């Protein structure tokens, strides 16, 4: 069971909640879902082009979207906002205008805010970006995974599991390699598990990175 279901979806409504908060009629649900995806993709692409730091980590943990009748509130949870944003007000205004233009929302106001995460490397998305950057620079996958575990230990997590699948190190046959440190109880619903699946394009092909982080137990 632990291998066949998304740990976040498994715990929704018990100890973890959605990253999108809005209600709509059933016939308009697919439009709202596509709009959320468009917003998230646009923000990630914008950050990737304009605000990437030297280590290759964009620093976006997750993007929270709250919709009302006349307002779309977007909260970007980032690990390194000071490093990424030199001129915060100008960058935010530019991003806000571009997102509004992309969505073509005339009747609704758009508001974007940025929140800093206290322990960035305790988040699986930021950690996956770090590993992806290491793999692109042809660092050994074992060295990259061990370094990621060291960074996670500094964030006071109770356990972590990292899995990399694909043509690792350019081998002819694809394989799966994984490493675990501490406890990762995937079948315990009261255990808060942060999870992400992250594809990375290398010169050998696409590798898949999966990370499970055991944060705390309710």
C-alpha positions in Angstrom: 0.0 0.0 0.0 2.8 2.4 0.9 4.2 2.1 -2.7 1.0 2.6 -4.6 -0.6 5.8 -3.2 0.6 9.4 -2.9 1.4 10.0 0.8 -0.2 13.5 0.6 -3.4 12.3 -0.9 -3.5 9.5 1.6 -3.5 12.0 4.5 -5.8 14.7 3.1 -8.5 15.6 5.6 -6.7 14.1 8.6 -3.4 15.9 9.3 -2.6 17.5 5.9 -4.6 19.9 3.8 -4.8 21.0 0.1 -2.6 23.7 -1.5 -5.6 25.2 -3.3 -8.6 26.7 -1.5 -11.7 27.5 -3.6 -15.2 26.3 -4.4 -17.0 26.2 -7.8 -19.8 24.4 -9.6 -19.1 20.9 -10.9 -19.2 22.0 -14.5 -16.5 24.7 -13.9 -14.2 22.5 -11.8 -11.9 21.4 -14.7 -11.4 25.1 -15.7 -10.4 26.0 -12.1 -8.0 23.1 -12.0 -6.4 24.1 -15.3 -6.1 27.7 -14.1 -4.3 26.6 -10.9 -1.8 24.5 -13.0 -1.2 27.5 -15.4 -0.5 29.8 -12.4 2.0 27.3 -10.8 3.8 26.5 -14.1 4.0 30.2 -15.0 5.5 31.2 -11.6 8.0 28.3 -11.6 9.1 29.2 -15.1 9.5 32.9 -14.2 11.5 32.1 -11.1 13.7 29.7 -13.1 14.5 32.3 -15.7 14.9 35.4 -13.5 15.8 34.4 -9.9 17.9 31.2 -9.9 20.8 31.2 -7.5 24.3 29.7 -8.1 23.6 26.3 -6.5 20.8 25.6 -9.0 18.0 25.6 -6.4 15.0 27.8 -7.2 13.8 27.4 -3.6 10.0 27.1 -4.2 8.5 24.7 -1.7 4.9 25.0 -2.8 2.4 27.6 -4.1 -0.8 28.1 -2.3 -3.8 29.5 -4.2 -6.9 31.0 -2.6 -9.8 32.1 -4.8 -12.7 34.3 -4.0 -15.3 35.9 -6.4 -13.2 39.1 -7.0 -9.8 38.1 -5.8 -7.1 35.5 -6.4 -4.6 35.3 -3.5 -1.3 33.5 -4.4 1.2 32.7 -1.6 4.6 31.4 -2.7 6.4 29.5 0.0 10.1 29.9 -0.7 13.3 28.7 1.0 15.7 31.5 -0.1 13.7 34.7 -0.8 16.5 37.0 0.2 18.9 35.3 -2.2 16.4 35.0 -5.0 14.8 38.5 -4.9 17.1 41.5 -5.2 14.5 44.1 -5.7 11.5 42.5 -4.1 8.7 45.1 -4.8 9.7 45.5 -8.5 10.0 41.7 -9.1 6.6 41.1 -7.4 4.9 43.8 -9.4 6.4 42.4 -12.6 5.4 38.8 -11.7 1.9 40.0 -10.7 1.3 41.8 -14.0 2.6 38.9 -16.1 0.4 36.3 -14.3 -2.6 38.6 -14.7 -1.9 38.9 -18.4 -1.5 35.2 -18.7 -4.8 34.4 -17.0 -6.6 37.3 -18.7 -8.6 38.0 -15.6 -10.3 41.4 -15.9 -13.0 41.1 -13.2 -10.7 39.6 -10.5 -7.9 41.2 -8.6 -4.6 39.3 -8.3 -2.4 39.5 -5.2 0.9 37.7 -4.8 2.8 37.3 -1.5 6.0 35.5 -0.6 6.5 33.6 2.6 9.9 32.3 3.9 10.3 28.7 5.1 12.3 28.4 8.3 14.2 25.2 7.3 14.4 25.0 3.5 16.2 21.7 3.2 13.5 20.0 5.3 11.2 20.4 2.2 11.3 17.6 -0.4 10.8 19.9 -3.4 13.8 22.1 -2.5 15.9 19.0 -1.7 14.9 17.4 -5.1 16.0 20.5 -6.9 19.3 20.4 -5.1 19.8 16.7 -6.1 18.8 17.5 -9.7 21.4 20.3 -9.9 24.1 17.9 -8.6 23.1 15.2 -11.2 23.2 17.7 -14.0 26.7 18.6 -13.0 27.6 14.9 -13.3 28.2 14.5 -9.5 27.9 10.8 -8.4 24.3 10.0 -7.5 25.4 8.3 -4.2 27.4 11.4 -3.3 24.4 13.7 -4.1 22.0 11.5 -2.0 24.3 11.4 1.0 24.8 15.2 0.8 21.0 15.7 0.6 20.6 13.5 3.8 23.2 15.6 5.6 21.3 18.8 4.7 18.0 17.2 5.9 19.5 16.2 9.2 20.3 19.8 9.9 16.6 20.6 9.5 15.7 18.2 12.4 13.6 15.7 10.5 12.9 12.3 11.9 13.6 10.3 8.7 14.1 10.5 4.9 14.0 8.2 1.9 15.4 9.2 -1.5 14.8 7.2 -4.7 16.4 7.8 -8.1 15.2 5.9 -11.1 16.4 5.8 -14.8 19.7 5.6 -16.7 21.8 6.5 -13.7 25.4 7.5 -14.5 24.6 6.8 -18.2 24.3 3.0 -17.9 22.6 1.2 -20.7 19.9 -0.4 -18.5 17.7 1.7 -16.3 17.6 0.9 -12.6 16.3 2.1 -9.3 18.6 3.2 -6.4 17.4 4.3 -3.0 18.7 5.3 0.4 16.9 5.7 3.7 17.9 7.4 7.0 15.8 7.2 10.1 12.1 6.2 10.2 9.7 6.7 7.3 6.3 5.1 8.3 4.3 5.5 5.1 1.3 3.4 6.3 0.8 5.4 9.5 -1.8 8.0 8.8 -1.0 10.1 11.9 2.6 10.5 10.6 3.1 13.7 8.6 5.0 12.7 5.5 6.2 15.3 3.0 6.6 13.8 -0.5 7.6 15.0 -4.0 8.2 13.4 -7.4 10.6 15.4 -9.5 11.9 14.7 -13.1 15.3 15.9 -14.1 16.7 16.0 -17.7 20.3 14.9 -18.0 22.4 14.2 -21.1 21.6 10.5 -20.7 17.8 11.0 -20.5 15.2 11.7 -17.9 15.7 10.6 -14.3 13.0 10.5 -11.7 13.6 11.6 -8.1 11.2 10.7 -5.3 11.7 12.0 -1.8 9.7 11.0 1.4 10.4 13.1 4.5 9.0 12.1 7.9 8.4 15.4 9.6 6.4 14.6 12.8 3.8 12.4 14.3 0.4 13.8 15.4 
